[in-house]
Amino acid sequence: MPLSIPSPSPEWSSFTLGPFTIHAYALCILAGIIAATVMTSRRLTQRGGEPGVVLDIILWAVPLGIVGARFYHVLTHPGDYFYEGADPLEVFAIWNGGNAIFGALLGGAVGAFIGCRMAGVRFWSFADALAPGMLVAQALGRLGNWFNHELFGLPTTLPWGLQIESTNQAFPLGLPADTLFHPMFLYEMIWNFLGVAVILLLERKLTLRWGKAFGVYLIWYGVGRSFFESIRVDPSEIFLGIRTNIWAAFAAILLGIILIAVQTRRHTGVEVSPYVPGREWKGSDAEVESDEFDSDSEDHGDEAATPAESDDVAATSTSNSRL
């Protein structure tokens, strides 16, 4: 159809640079990581974090997130990797595509928790700062699926249908070669960018701290993903008649709701510092003043920050713990 979306030619999926092969899929993921890092760093700094402290955290979160994304995908698509004559090394061939965001969330959360503990940053403060950046990263990463000609949806007659070559291994058998498919990458990109706007708007109207912004992210992404996953044609493990990733999306929604409810009840005051007590950064750019700690300490229970008893007791700067 005249307005259909063409898939990029194979020449666009990768190119050589000296002895290296650079994949467009990897560049999309890298662009997403950079965008999320910049956005999270600015948001955390505005809340009193040391400029650059996010780098201390993502050095743990990104590698573990990538490992988690790959192995979650492999475990939920075992037929693609475990069969007679299969190359076992293909499990590690991340450059060929196949990464699951739910695995990235699990692995990245472990890495972020480790990084936050080392940097003295509250885990939920980091998660809130990260929330909109995660959606930006996922949107840019989805563009990589377009370059890889993968993860398209059911056949469609809509004018914006995606062109997929009939020689594609995922092309459904029995369909005409000119069949168009729902452009899942585009749907999810649009949904994720809308989610960024929703989180930023809610932050202006409500107090989304103590992990509540991340809870909104989980709900928003889970709702969208549960729908998008239902119209995909690529094979996946089925549990009780439902794709495993849809169950994961339902779990994300439930976790987001629980997180918001629990944190709303547990923390009635404002979050005065993104640092755990005793690890506050007292640099020239820090926005948190001691009188704020005094006025809000009763609202935070055992997590409330207290001012230093003397000027000689300086908070440990995260720069001393950089890896």
C-alpha positions as protocol buffer text, in pm:
chain_id: "A"
residue {
  index: 1
  type: MET
  ca { x: 0 y: 0 z: 0 }
}
residue {
  index: 2
  type: PRO
  ca { x: 123 y: 356 z: -70 }
}
residue {
  index: 3
  type: LEU
  ca { x: 150 y: 458 z: 296 }
}
residue {
  index: 4
  type: SER
  ca { x: 286 y: 128 z: 429 }
}
residue {
  index: 5
  type: ILE
  ca { x: 608 y: 127 z: 629 }
}
residue {
  index: 6
  type: PRO
  ca { x: 901 y: -41 z: 451 }
}
residue {
  index: 7
  type: SER
  ca { x: 1154 y: -246 z: 643 }
}
residue {
  index: 8
  type: PRO
  ca { x: 1510 y: -117 z: 604 }
}
residue {
  index: 9
  type: SER
  ca { x: 1732 y: -294 z: 356 }
}
residue {
  index: 10
  type: PRO
  ca { x: 1987 y: -543 z: 499 }
}
residue {
  index: 11
  type: GLU
  ca { x: 2265 y: -292 z: 432 }
}
residue {
  index: 12
  type: TRP
  ca { x: 2116 y: -69 z: 701 }
}
residue {
  index: 13
  type: SER
  ca { x: 2116 y: -337 z: 969 }
}
residue {
  index: 14
  type: SER
  ca { x: 2495 y: -331 z: 1009 }
}
residue {
  index: 15
  type: PHE
  ca { x: 2816 y: -185 z: 870 }
}
residue {
  index: 16
  type: THR
  ca { x: 3184 y: -252 z: 910 }
}
residue {
  index: 17
  type: LEU
  ca { x: 3430 y: -21 z: 1078 }
}
residue {
  index: 18
  type: GLY
  ca { x: 3777 y: -165 z: 1035 }
}
residue {
  index: 19
  type: PRO
  ca { x: 3775 y: -513 z: 1186 }
}
residue {
  index: 20
  type: PHE
  ca { x: 3445 y: -450 z: 1367 }
}
residue {
  index: 21
  type: THR
  ca { x: 3086 y: -501 z: 1257 }
}
residue {
  index: 22
  type: ILE
  ca { x: 2856 y: -233 z: 1397 }
}
residue {
  index: 23
  type: HIS
  ca { x: 2490 y: -336 z: 1424 }
}
residue {
  index: 24
  type: ALA
  ca { x: 2210 y: -79 z: 1405 }
}
residue {
  index: 25
  type: TYR
  ca { x: 2030 y: -272 z: 1679 }
}
residue {
  index: 26
  type: ALA
  ca { x: 2323 y: -216 z: 1915 }
}
residue {
  index: 27
  type: LEU
  ca { x: 2339 y: 153 z: 1825 }
}
residue {
  index: 28
  type: CYS
  ca { x: 1970 y: 193 z: 1911 }
}
residue {
  index: 29
  type: ILE
  ca { x: 2023 y: 30 z: 2249 }
}
residue {
  index: 30
  type: LEU
  ca { x: 2331 y: 244 z: 2310 }
}
residue {
  index: 31
  type: ALA
  ca { x: 2140 y: 560 z: 2218 }
}
residue {
  index: 32
  type: GLY
  ca { x: 1868 y: 462 z: 2464 }
}
residue {
  index: 33
  type: ILE
  ca { x: 2120 y: 402 z: 2743 }
}
residue {
  index: 34
  type: ILE
  ca { x: 2286 y: 739 z: 2682 }
}
residue {
  index: 35
  type: ALA
  ca { x: 1954 y: 925 z: 2669 }
}
residue {
  index: 36
  type: ALA
  ca { x: 1831 y: 760 z: 2989 }
}
residue {
  index: 37
  type: THR
  ca { x: 2161 y: 830 z: 3166 }
}
residue {
  index: 38
  type: VAL
  ca { x: 2159 y: 1199 z: 3075 }
}
residue {
  index: 39
  type: MET
  ca { x: 1795 y: 1239 z: 3171 }
}
residue {
  index: 40
  type: THR
  ca { x: 1832 y: 1052 z: 3499 }
}
residue {
  index: 41
  type: SER
  ca { x: 2147 y: 1241 z: 3591 }
}
residue {
  index: 42
  type: ARG
  ca { x: 1979 y: 1578 z: 3541 }
}
residue {
  index: 43
  type: ARG
  ca { x: 1674 y: 1474 z: 3741 }
}
residue {
  index: 44
  type: LEU
  ca { x: 1875 y: 1330 z: 4030 }
}
residue {
  index: 45
  type: THR
  ca { x: 2105 y: 1635 z: 4041 }
}
residue {
  index: 46
  type: GLN
  ca { x: 1803 y: 1867 z: 4057 }
}
residue {
  index: 47
  type: ARG
  ca { x: 1693 y: 1672 z: 4365 }
}
residue {
  index: 48
  type: GLY
  ca { x: 2021 y: 1719 z: 4547 }
}
residue {
  index: 49
  type: GLY
  ca { x: 2237 y: 1445 z: 4402 }
}
residue {
  index: 50
  type: GLU
  ca { x: 2603 y: 1492 z: 4321 }
}
residue {
  index: 51
  type: PRO
  ca { x: 2655 y: 1561 z: 3949 }
}
residue {
  index: 52
  type: GLY
  ca { x: 2778 y: 1242 z: 3789 }
}
residue {
  index: 53
  type: VAL
  ca { x: 2673 y: 1008 z: 4070 }
}
residue {
  index: 54
  type: VAL
  ca { x: 2441 y: 832 z: 3824 }
}
residue {
  index: 55
  type: LEU
  ca { x: 2748 y: 702 z: 3644 }
}
residue {
  index: 56
  type: ASP
  ca { x: 2850 y: 517 z: 3960 }
}
residue {
  index: 57
  type: ILE
  ca { x: 2515 y: 339 z: 3956 }
}
residue {
  index: 58
  type: ILE
  ca { x: 2477 y: 257 z: 3587 }
}
residue {
  index: 59
  type: LEU
  ca { x: 2821 y: 95 z: 3583 }
}
residue {
  index: 60
  type: TRP
  ca { x: 2643 y: -180 z: 3775 }
}
residue {
  index: 61
  type: ALA
  ca { x: 2290 y: -149 z: 3637 }
}
residue {
  index: 62
  type: VAL
  ca { x: 2362 y: -153 z: 3263 }
}
residue {
  index: 63
  type: PRO
  ca { x: 2580 y: -466 z: 3241 }
}
residue {
  index: 64
  type: LEU
  ca { x: 2352 y: -668 z: 3468 }
}
residue {
  index: 65
  type: GLY
  ca { x: 2050 y: -532 z: 3282 }
}
residue {
  index: 66
  type: ILE
  ca { x: 2189 y: -650 z: 2948 }
}
residue {
  index: 67
  type: VAL
  ca { x: 2269 y: -993 z: 3089 }
}
residue {
  index: 68
  type: GLY
  ca { x: 1922 y: -1018 z: 3241 }
}
residue {
  index: 69
  type: ALA
  ca { x: 1756 y: -905 z: 2917 }
}
residue {
  index: 70
  type: ARG
  ca { x: 1935 y: -1166 z: 2709 }
}
residue {
  index: 71
  type: PHE
  ca { x: 1882 y: -1461 z: 2940 }
}
residue {
  index: 72
  type: TYR
  ca { x: 1517 y: -1377 z: 3003 }
}
residue {
  index: 73
  type: HIS
  ca { x: 1464 y: -1377 z: 2626 }
}
residue {
  index: 74
  type: VAL
  ca { x: 1644 y: -1708 z: 2585 }
}
residue {
  index: 75
  type: LEU
  ca { x: 1446 y: -1869 z: 2866 }
}
residue {
  index: 76
  type: THR
  ca { x: 1113 y: -1751 z: 2720 }
}
residue {
  index: 77
  type: HIS
  ca { x: 1208 y: -1856 z: 2364 }
}
residue {
  index: 78
  type: PRO
  ca { x: 1382 y: -2190 z: 2424 }
}
residue {
  index: 79
  type: GLY
  ca { x: 1277 y: -2328 z: 2086 }
}
residue {
  index: 80
  type: ASP
  ca { x: 1496 y: -2070 z: 1912 }
}
residue {
  index: 81
  type: TYR
  ca { x: 1812 y: -2180 z: 2091 }
}
residue {
  index: 82
  type: PHE
  ca { x: 1774 y: -2538 z: 2214 }
}
residue {
  index: 83
  type: TYR
  ca { x: 1712 y: -2791 z: 1939 }
}
residue {
  index: 84
  type: GLU
  ca { x: 1902 y: -3062 z: 1761 }
}
residue {
  index: 85
  type: GLY
  ca { x: 2197 y: -2913 z: 1576 }
}
residue {
  index: 86
  type: ALA
  ca { x: 2166 y: -2570 z: 1743 }
}
residue {
  index: 87
  type: ASP
  ca { x: 2479 y: -2368 z: 1806 }
}
residue {
  index: 88
  type: PRO
  ca { x: 2502 y: -2326 z: 2186 }
}
residue {
  index: 89
  type: LEU
  ca { x: 2702 y: -2005 z: 2142 }
}
residue {
  index: 90
  type: GLU
  ca { x: 2398 y: -1843 z: 1981 }
}
residue {
  index: 91
  type: VAL
  ca { x: 2265 y: -1798 z: 2334 }
}
residue {
  index: 92
  type: PHE
  ca { x: 2525 y: -1524 z: 2380 }
}
residue {
  index: 93
  type: ALA
  ca { x: 2488 y: -1367 z: 2033 }
}
residue {
  index: 94
  type: ILE
  ca { x: 2312 y: -1055 z: 2157 }
}
residue {
  index: 95
  type: TRP
  ca { x: 2403 y: -873 z: 1833 }
}
residue {
  index: 96
  type: ASN
  ca { x: 2154 y: -1093 z: 1645 }
}
residue {
  index: 97
  type: GLY
  ca { x: 1867 y: -946 z: 1843 }
}
residue {
  index: 98
  type: GLY
  ca { x: 1658 y: -1093 z: 2120 }
}
residue {
  index: 99
  type: ASN
  ca { x: 1647 y: -897 z: 2445 }
}
residue {
  index: 100
  type: ALA
  ca { x: 1361 y: -884 z: 2693 }
}
residue {
  index: 101
  type: ILE
  ca { x: 1286 y: -566 z: 2883 }
}
residue {
  index: 102
  type: PHE
  ca { x: 1147 y: -760 z: 3179 }
}
residue {
  index: 103
  type: GLY
  ca { x: 1479 y: -938 z: 3212 }
}
residue {
  index: 104
  type: ALA
  ca { x: 1654 y: -603 z: 3183 }
}
residue {
  index: 105
  type: LEU
  ca { x: 1438 y: -469 z: 3465 }
}
residue {
  index: 106
  type: LEU
  ca { x: 1524 y: -760 z: 3691 }
}
residue {
  index: 107
  type: GLY
  ca { x: 1896 y: -760 z: 3616 }
}
residue {
  index: 108
  type: GLY
  ca { x: 1915 y: -382 z: 3609 }
}
residue {
  index: 109
  type: ALA
  ca { x: 1735 y: -355 z: 3943 }
}
residue {
  index: 110
  type: VAL
  ca { x: 1994 y: -581 z: 4104 }
}
residue {
  index: 111
  type: GLY
  ca { x: 2275 y: -377 z: 3954 }
}
residue {
  index: 112
  type: ALA
  ca { x: 2112 y: -46 z: 4051 }
}
residue {
  index: 113
  type: PHE
  ca { x: 2063 y: -169 z: 4408 }
}
residue {
  index: 114
  type: ILE
  ca { x: 2433 y: -256 z: 4431 }
}
residue {
  index: 115
  type: GLY
  ca { x: 2534 y: 77 z: 4277 }
}
residue {
  index: 116
  type: CYS
  ca { x: 2304 y: 275 z: 4504 }
}
residue {
  index: 117
  type: ARG
  ca { x: 2438 y: 103 z: 4814 }
}
residue {
  index: 118
  type: MET
  ca { x: 2794 y: 186 z: 4713 }
}
residue {
  index: 119
  type: ALA
  ca { x: 2710 y: 547 z: 4624 }
}
residue {
  index: 120
  type: GLY
  ca { x: 2492 y: 608 z: 4931 }
}
residue {
  index: 121
  type: VAL
  ca { x: 2188 y: 693 z: 4715 }
}
residue {
  index: 122
  type: ARG
  ca { x: 1840 y: 581 z: 4809 }
}
residue {
  index: 123
  type: PHE
  ca { x: 1733 y: 309 z: 4566 }
}
residue {
  index: 124
  type: TRP
  ca { x: 1382 y: 449 z: 4522 }
}
residue {
  index: 125
  type: SER
  ca { x: 1515 y: 801 z: 4469 }
}
residue {
  index: 126
  type: PHE
  ca { x: 1724 y: 669 z: 4182 }
}
residue {
  index: 127
  type: ALA
  ca { x: 1430 y: 468 z: 4047 }
}
residue {
  index: 128
  type: ASP
  ca { x: 1206 y: 776 z: 4044 }
}
residue {
  index: 129
  type: ALA
  ca { x: 1469 y: 979 z: 3863 }
}
residue {
  index: 130
  type: LEU
  ca { x: 1509 y: 695 z: 3614 }
}
residue {
  index: 131
  type: ALA
  ca { x: 1139 y: 632 z: 3541 }
}
residue {
  index: 132
  type: PRO
  ca { x: 1084 y: 861 z: 3239 }
}
residue {
  index: 133
  type: GLY
  ca { x: 1434 y: 789 z: 3110 }
}
residue {
  index: 134
  type: MET
  ca { x: 1354 y: 417 z: 3107 }
}
residue {
  index: 135
  type: LEU
  ca { x: 1065 y: 478 z: 2871 }
}
residue {
  index: 136
  type: VAL
  ca { x: 1286 y: 688 z: 2644 }
}
residue {
  index: 137
  type: ALA
  ca { x: 1549 y: 412 z: 2639 }
}
residue {
  index: 138
  type: GLN
  ca { x: 1288 y: 148 z: 2559 }
}
residue {
  index: 139
  type: ALA
  ca { x: 1142 y: 359 z: 2280 }
}
residue {
  index: 140
  type: LEU
  ca { x: 1481 y: 405 z: 2115 }
}
residue {
  index: 141
  type: GLY
  ca { x: 1564 y: 40 z: 2167 }
}
residue {
  index: 142
  type: ARG
  ca { x: 1246 y: -64 z: 1987 }
}
residue {
  index: 143
  type: LEU
  ca { x: 1376 y: 107 z: 1676 }
}
residue {
  index: 144
  type: GLY
  ca { x: 1639 y: -166 z: 1669 }
}
residue {
  index: 145
  type: ASN
  ca { x: 1364 y: -424 z: 1615 }
}
residue {
  index: 146
  type: TRP
  ca { x: 1269 y: -240 z: 1296 }
}
residue {
  index: 147
  type: PHE
  ca { x: 1625 y: -264 z: 1167 }
}
residue {
  index: 148
  type: ASN
  ca { x: 1628 y: -635 z: 1253 }
}
residue {
  index: 149
  type: HIS
  ca { x: 1292 y: -704 z: 1082 }
}
residue {
  index: 150
  type: GLU
  ca { x: 1157 y: -867 z: 1398 }
}
residue {
  index: 151
  type: LEU
  ca { x: 877 y: -857 z: 1655 }
}
residue {
  index: 152
  type: PHE
  ca { x: 604 y: -748 z: 1414 }
}
residue {
  index: 153
  type: GLY
  ca { x: 236 y: -797 z: 1486 }
}
residue {
  index: 154
  type: LEU
  ca { x: -59 y: -967 z: 1324 }
}
residue {
  index: 155
  type: PRO
  ca { x: -147 y: -910 z: 957 }
}
residue {
  index: 156
  type: THR
  ca { x: -328 y: -583 z: 893 }
}
residue {
  index: 157
  type: THR
  ca { x: -486 y: -389 z: 608 }
}
residue {
  index: 158
  type: LEU
  ca { x: -423 y: -55 z: 777 }
}
residue {
  index: 159
  type: PRO
  ca { x: -230 y: 192 z: 559 }
}
residue {
  index: 160
  type: TRP
  ca { x: 59 y: 208 z: 807 }
}
residue {
  index: 161
  type: GLY
  ca { x: 118 y: -166 z: 796 }
}
residue {
  index: 162
  type: LEU
  ca { x: 478 y: -286 z: 806 }
}
residue {
  index: 163
  type: GLN
  ca { x: 636 y: -455 z: 505 }
}
residue {
  index: 164
  type: ILE
  ca { x: 814 y: -781 z: 591 }
}
residue {
  index: 165
  type: GLU
  ca { x: 990 y: -995 z: 331 }
}
residue {
  index: 166
  type: SER
  ca { x: 831 y: -1337 z: 284 }
}
residue {
  index: 167
  type: THR
  ca { x: 1173 y: -1499 z: 329 }
}
residue {
  index: 168
  type: ASN
  ca { x: 1185 y: -1383 z: 692 }
}
residue {
  index: 169
  type: GLN
  ca { x: 1191 y: -1686 z: 923 }
}
residue {
  index: 170
  type: ALA
  ca { x: 913 y: -1532 z: 1133 }
}
residue {
  index: 171
  type: PHE
  ca { x: 686 y: -1470 z: 831 }
}
residue {
  index: 172
  type: PRO
  ca { x: 368 y: -1673 z: 894 }
}
residue {
  index: 173
  type: LEU
  ca { x: 320 y: -1964 z: 657 }
}
residue {
  index: 174
  type: GLY
  ca { x: 39 y: -1949 z: 406 }
}
residue {
  index: 175
  type: LEU
  ca { x: 15 y: -1571 z: 379 }
}
residue {
  index: 176
  type: PRO
  ca { x: 63 y: -1377 z: 53 }
}
residue {
  index: 177
  type: ALA
  ca { x: 410 y: -1228 z: 11 }
}
residue {
  index: 178
  type: ASP
  ca { x: 269 y: -872 z: 11 }
}
residue {
  index: 179
  type: THR
  ca { x: 97 y: -910 z: 350 }
}
residue {
  index: 180
  type: LEU
  ca { x: 141 y: -614 z: 583 }
}
residue {
  index: 181
  type: PHE
  ca { x: 180 y: -646 z: 960 }
}
residue {
  index: 182
  type: HIS
  ca { x: 117 y: -426 z: 1261 }
}
residue {
  index: 183
  type: PRO
  ca { x: 436 y: -221 z: 1326 }
}
residue {
  index: 184
  type: MET
  ca { x: 485 y: -321 z: 1687 }
}
residue {
  index: 185
  type: PHE
  ca { x: 804 y: -118 z: 1720 }
}
residue {
  index: 186
  type: LEU
  ca { x: 616 y: 200 z: 1626 }
}
residue {
  index: 187
  type: TYR
  ca { x: 320 y: 131 z: 1855 }
}
residue {
  index: 188
  type: GLU
  ca { x: 545 y: 76 z: 2153 }
}
residue {
  index: 189
  type: MET
  ca { x: 762 y: 378 z: 2072 }
}
residue {
  index: 190
  type: ILE
  ca { x: 456 y: 603 z: 2068 }
}
residue {
  index: 191
  type: TRP
  ca { x: 319 y: 448 z: 2388 }
}
residue {
  index: 192
  type: ASN
  ca { x: 650 y: 492 z: 2569 }
}
residue {
  index: 193
  type: PHE
  ca { x: 692 y: 856 z: 2467 }
}
residue {
  index: 194
  type: LEU
  ca { x: 336 y: 923 z: 2583 }
}
residue {
  index: 195
  type: GLY
  ca { x: 431 y: 760 z: 2912 }
}
residue {
  index: 196
  type: VAL
  ca { x: 718 y: 1005 z: 2954 }
}
residue {
  index: 197
  type: ALA
  ca { x: 471 y: 1293 z: 2920 }
}
residue {
  index: 198
  type: VAL
  ca { x: 231 y: 1129 z: 3167 }
}
residue {
  index: 199
  type: ILE
  ca { x: 498 y: 1082 z: 3434 }
}
residue {
  index: 200
  type: LEU
  ca { x: 629 y: 1437 z: 3397 }
}
residue {
  index: 201
  type: LEU
  ca { x: 276 y: 1578 z: 3410 }
}
residue {
  index: 202
  type: LEU
  ca { x: 184 y: 1376 z: 3719 }
}
residue {
  index: 203
  type: GLU
  ca { x: 502 y: 1491 z: 3891 }
}
residue {
  index: 204
  type: ARG
  ca { x: 384 y: 1849 z: 3849 }
}
residue {
  index: 205
  type: LYS
  ca { x: 46 y: 1771 z: 4001 }
}
residue {
  index: 206
  type: LEU
  ca { x: 139 y: 1511 z: 4262 }
}
residue {
  index: 207
  type: THR
  ca { x: 433 y: 1421 z: 4483 }
}
residue {
  index: 208
  type: LEU
  ca { x: 579 y: 1121 z: 4306 }
}
residue {
  index: 209
  type: ARG
  ca { x: 872 y: 1036 z: 4530 }
}
residue {
  index: 210
  type: TRP
  ca { x: 973 y: 732 z: 4737 }
}
residue {
  index: 211
  type: GLY
  ca { x: 937 y: 507 z: 4431 }
}
residue {
  index: 212
  type: LYS
  ca { x: 592 y: 625 z: 4324 }
}
residue {
  index: 213
  type: ALA
  ca { x: 710 y: 763 z: 3989 }
}
residue {
  index: 214
  type: PHE
  ca { x: 867 y: 427 z: 3916 }
}
residue {
  index: 215
  type: GLY
  ca { x: 539 y: 266 z: 4015 }
}
residue {
  index: 216
  type: VAL
  ca { x: 360 y: 476 z: 3752 }
}
residue {
  index: 217
  type: TYR
  ca { x: 621 y: 362 z: 3501 }
}
residue {
  index: 218
  type: LEU
  ca { x: 556 y: -5 z: 3584 }
}
residue {
  index: 219
  type: ILE
  ca { x: 180 y: 39 z: 3547 }
}
residue {
  index: 220
  type: TRP
  ca { x: 203 y: 238 z: 3223 }
}
residue {
  index: 221
  type: TYR
  ca { x: 448 y: 5 z: 3056 }
}
residue {
  index: 222
  type: GLY
  ca { x: 270 y: -306 z: 3184 }
}
residue {
  index: 223
  type: VAL
  ca { x: -67 y: -193 z: 3044 }
}
residue {
  index: 224
  type: GLY
  ca { x: 79 y: -115 z: 2703 }
}
residue {
  index: 225
  type: ARG
  ca { x: 295 y: -424 z: 2686 }
}
residue {
  index: 226
  type: SER
  ca { x: 9 y: -656 z: 2780 }
}
residue {
  index: 227
  type: PHE
  ca { x: -177 y: -535 z: 2471 }
}
residue {
  index: 228
  type: PHE
  ca { x: 118 y: -523 z: 2231 }
}
residue {
  index: 229
  type: GLU
  ca { x: 228 y: -869 z: 2332 }
}
residue {
  index: 230
  type: SER
  ca { x: -116 y: -1010 z: 2252 }
}
residue {
  index: 231
  type: ILE
  ca { x: -90 y: -922 z: 1881 }
}
residue {
  index: 232
  type: ARG
  ca { x: 267 y: -1041 z: 1819 }
}
residue {
  index: 233
  type: VAL
  ca { x: 320 y: -1337 z: 1587 }
}
residue {
  index: 234
  type: ASP
  ca { x: 663 y: -1455 z: 1699 }
}
residue {
  index: 235
  type: PRO
  ca { x: 662 y: -1774 z: 1908 }
}
residue {
  index: 236
  type: SER
  ca { x: 685 y: -1758 z: 2286 }
}
residue {
  index: 237
  type: GLU
  ca { x: 630 y: -1984 z: 2582 }
}
residue {
  index: 238
  type: ILE
  ca { x: 264 y: -2015 z: 2683 }
}
residue {
  index: 239
  type: PHE
  ca { x: 142 y: -2057 z: 3040 }
}
residue {
  index: 240
  type: LEU
  ca { x: -228 y: -2120 z: 3103 }
}
residue {
  index: 241
  type: GLY
  ca { x: -302 y: -2010 z: 2749 }
}
residue {
  index: 242
  type: ILE
  ca { x: -128 y: -1674 z: 2784 }
}
residue {
  index: 243
  type: ARG
  ca { x: 217 y: -1569 z: 2663 }
}
residue {
  index: 244
  type: THR
  ca { x: 475 y: -1548 z: 2940 }
}
residue {
  index: 245
  type: ASN
  ca { x: 550 y: -1184 z: 2862 }
}
residue {
  index: 246
  type: ILE
  ca { x: 185 y: -1096 z: 2915 }
}
residue {
  index: 247
  type: TRP
  ca { x: 205 y: -1256 z: 3259 }
}
residue {
  index: 248
  type: ALA
  ca { x: 518 y: -1048 z: 3318 }
}
residue {
  index: 249
  type: ALA
  ca { x: 328 y: -735 z: 3212 }
}
residue {
  index: 250
  type: PHE
  ca { x: 48 y: -820 z: 3455 }
}
residue {
  index: 251
  type: ALA
  ca { x: 308 y: -866 z: 3728 }
}
residue {
  index: 252
  type: ALA
  ca { x: 457 y: -523 z: 3647 }
}
residue {
  index: 253
  type: ILE
  ca { x: 114 y: -361 z: 3679 }
}
residue {
  index: 254
  type: LEU
  ca { x: 48 y: -532 z: 4011 }
}
residue {
  index: 255
  type: LEU
  ca { x: 392 y: -442 z: 4144 }
}
residue {
  index: 256
  type: GLY
  ca { x: 343 y: -79 z: 4041 }
}
residue {
  index: 257
  type: ILE
  ca { x: 9 y: -59 z: 4221 }
}
residue {
  index: 258
  type: ILE
  ca { x: 149 y: -221 z: 4536 }
}
residue {
  index: 259
  type: LEU
  ca { x: 456 y: 5 z: 4527 }
}
residue {
  index: 260
  type: ILE
  ca { x: 248 y: 323 z: 4507 }
}
residue {
  index: 261
  type: ALA
  ca { x: 5 y: 209 z: 4777 }
}
residue {
  index: 262
  type: VAL
  ca { x: 274 y: 96 z: 5021 }
}
residue {
  index: 263
  type: GLN
  ca { x: 500 y: 397 z: 4974 }
}
residue {
  index: 264
  type: THR
  ca { x: 210 y: 642 z: 4997 }
}
residue {
  index: 265
  type: ARG
  ca { x: 114 y: 497 z: 5334 }
}
residue {
  index: 266
  type: ARG
  ca { x: 471 y: 455 z: 5457 }
}
residue {
  index: 267
  type: HIS
  ca { x: 602 y: 801 z: 5362 }
}
residue {
  index: 268
  type: THR
  ca { x: 370 y: 1094 z: 5427 }
}
residue {
  index: 269
  type: GLY
  ca { x: 637 y: 1364 z: 5414 }
}
residue {
  index: 270
  type: VAL
  ca { x: 851 y: 1498 z: 5134 }
}
residue {
  index: 271
  type: GLU
  ca { x: 1171 y: 1329 z: 5029 }
}
residue {
  index: 272
  type: VAL
  ca { x: 1432 y: 1580 z: 5146 }
}
residue {
  index: 273
  type: SER
  ca { x: 1739 y: 1404 z: 5010 }
}
residue {
  index: 274
  type: PRO
  ca { x: 1816 y: 1132 z: 4755 }
}
residue {
  index: 275
  type: TYR
  ca { x: 2089 y: 1006 z: 4991 }
}
residue {
  index: 276
  type: VAL
  ca { x: 2062 y: 769 z: 5284 }
}
residue {
  index: 277
  type: PRO
  ca { x: 2125 y: 932 z: 5624 }
}
residue {
  index: 278
  type: GLY
  ca { x: 2493 y: 992 z: 5685 }
}
residue {
  index: 279
  type: ARG
  ca { x: 2589 y: 978 z: 5315 }
}
residue {
  index: 280
  type: GLU
  ca { x: 2448 y: 1317 z: 5207 }
}
residue {
  index: 281
  type: TRP
  ca { x: 2646 y: 1514 z: 4953 }
}
residue {
  index: 282
  type: LYS
  ca { x: 2720 y: 1866 z: 5078 }
}
residue {
  index: 283
  type: GLY
  ca { x: 2875 y: 2012 z: 4765 }
}
residue {
  index: 284
  type: SER
  ca { x: 2817 y: 2364 z: 4638 }
}
residue {
  index: 285
  type: ASP
  ca { x: 2543 y: 2245 z: 4402 }
}
residue {
  index: 286
  type: ALA
  ca { x: 2346 y: 2054 z: 4663 }
}
residue {
  index: 287
  type: GLU
  ca { x: 1993 y: 2190 z: 4697 }
}
residue {
  index: 288
  type: VAL
  ca { x: 1914 y: 2038 z: 5037 }
}
residue {
  index: 289
  type: GLU
  ca { x: 1959 y: 2261 z: 5343 }
}
residue {
  index: 290
  type: SER
  ca { x: 1986 y: 2154 z: 5704 }
}
residue {
  index: 291
  type: ASP
  ca { x: 1664 y: 2323 z: 5812 }
}
residue {
  index: 292
  type: GLU
  ca { x: 1474 y: 2104 z: 5567 }
}
residue {
  index: 293
  type: PHE
  ca { x: 1601 y: 1798 z: 5749 }
}
residue {
  index: 294
  type: ASP
  ca { x: 1478 y: 1938 z: 6082 }
}
residue {
  index: 295
  type: SER
  ca { x: 1129 y: 2025 z: 5960 }
}
residue {
  index: 296
  type: ASP
  ca { x: 1062 y: 1696 z: 5783 }
}
residue {
  index: 297
  type: SER
  ca { x: 1245 y: 1440 z: 5994 }
}
residue {
  index: 298
  type: GLU
  ca { x: 932 y: 1330 z: 6179 }
}
residue {
  index: 299
  type: ASP
  ca { x: 764 y: 1234 z: 5852 }
}
residue {
  index: 300
  type: HIS
  ca { x: 1024 y: 980 z: 5748 }
}
residue {
  index: 301
  type: GLY
  ca { x: 1053 y: 747 z: 6042 }
}
residue {
  index: 302
  type: ASP
  ca { x: 1380 y: 558 z: 6062 }
}
residue {
  index: 303
  type: GLU
  ca { x: 1476 y: 676 z: 5713 }
}
residue {
  index: 304
  type: ALA
  ca { x: 1465 y: 1044 z: 5800 }
}
residue {
  index: 305
  type: ALA
  ca { x: 1785 y: 1232 z: 5745 }
}
residue {
  index: 306
  type: THR
  ca { x: 1928 y: 1429 z: 6038 }
}
residue {
  index: 307
  type: PRO
  ca { x: 2165 y: 1724 z: 6020 }
}
residue {
  index: 308
  type: ALA
  ca { x: 2529 y: 1681 z: 6110 }
}
residue {
  index: 309
  type: GLU
  ca { x: 2613 y: 1776 z: 6468 }
}
residue {
  index: 310
  type: SER
  ca { x: 2914 y: 1981 z: 6361 }
}
residue {
  index: 311
  type: ASP
  ca { x: 3067 y: 2127 z: 6050 }
}
residue {
  index: 312
  type: ASP
  ca { x: 3355 y: 1884 z: 6088 }
}
residue {
  index: 313
  type: VAL
  ca { x: 3129 y: 1585 z: 6020 }
}
residue {
  index: 314
  type: ALA
  ca { x: 3112 y: 1599 z: 5644 }
}
residue {
  index: 315
  type: ALA
  ca { x: 2899 y: 1364 z: 5437 }
}
residue {
  index: 316
  type: THR
  ca { x: 3091 y: 1111 z: 5236 }
}
residue {
  index: 317
  type: SER
  ca { x: 3108 y: 1222 z: 4876 }
}
residue {
  index: 318
  type: THR
  ca { x: 3027 y: 953 z: 4623 }
}
residue {
  index: 319
  type: SER
  ca { x: 3335 y: 1055 z: 4431 }
}
residue {
  index: 320
  type: ASN
  ca { x: 3538 y: 874 z: 4694 }
}
residue {
  index: 321
  type: SER
  ca { x: 3369 y: 550 z: 4607 }
}
residue {
  index: 322
  type: ARG
  ca { x: 3383 y: 575 z: 4230 }
}
residue {
  index: 323
  type: LEU
  ca { x: 3479 y: 254 z: 4056 }
}
